[in-house]
Amino acid sequence: MPNIDLILGSDHGRTRSVRTEPTQRRSTQRLDALLDAAAAIVDELGFERLTTQMVAERAGASIGTVYRYFPDRVAVLYALRERSVRRYRERLAEALDSAELAAWWDVVDCALDVCADLYRTEPGFTVIHAAPREASELDGEPEIAHRIAKVFAQDFGIVEDAEVRHRLGVALELGAALIHRAFERDAAGDERYLAESRRVVRDYLDQELSARIAASPAA
């Protein structure tokens, strides 16, 4: 199975926060327009100030149209986060599919680089840091940790178990927090914090997973 499938999984297109699932192209475009409007507001004012009325006005839609899809502002934010997560996975899958992955840290570097790039290019992406992480039903670890653990297992022979998923979850949380801070400090991303996100994550995983990494074929 290629990396793109490991990262996207079988449910990457699922949307859970939308009240009415769009079934036609026009409805899908209307939903995207509402989320685009919400993303612009989040970037300008912050997610705390977003309201459904603001979304309607920015999108040029009626408030009734907003409520057709979202019961309240919280649902709008969750849907925006779901879209951002989906686009992150899509971009990461593309990056891994085209990259030469010589070692396990190349996968982690890709994950961090794509996150930083989306802070620069994806409107409203900051909302991913404001809502609870998507956790796996299996063990409560971040879903992305499960997916990257599968890449580790397939490409580098690192056994995918609860300990690996836990350590990846911790490492990616550390990296995400530093990346978020980098863009709080500088709209273009504070390079010192971005560099530290890589160093901290790699050092942590080197220390915590050294036995498994040493035993892998890529070691």
MOJO-V873709 format. One line per field, one symbol per residue. psi: psi as a letter, one per 20 degrees, with the letter a starting at -180 (. if undefined). burial: b if it has 24 or more other ideal C-beta (glycine too) atoms within 12 Angstrom, else e. Layout:
psi=???
burial=???
//
This chain:
psi=prhhhhghaikiippiipgoppiqgghghgghhghggggggghgiqhhiprhggggghikrqhhggihhphahghghghggggggghggghgggghhiqonhrhihgggggggggghhhhiopjhiihiirqqoqqigjiqphhhghhhhgggghjjopoahgggghgggghggghghgghhihhphioohghghhgggggggghgghjhghghiqhi.
burial=eebbebbbbeebeebebbeeeeeeeeeeebbbbbbbbbbbbbbeeebeebbbebbbebbebeeebbeebbeebebbbbbbbbbbbbbbbbbbbebbeebebebbbbbbbbbbbbbbbbbeebbbbbbbbebeebeeeeeebbbbbbbbbbbbbbbbebebeeebbbbbbbbbbbbbbbbbbbbeeeeebeeebbebbbebbbebbeeebeebbeeeeee
//
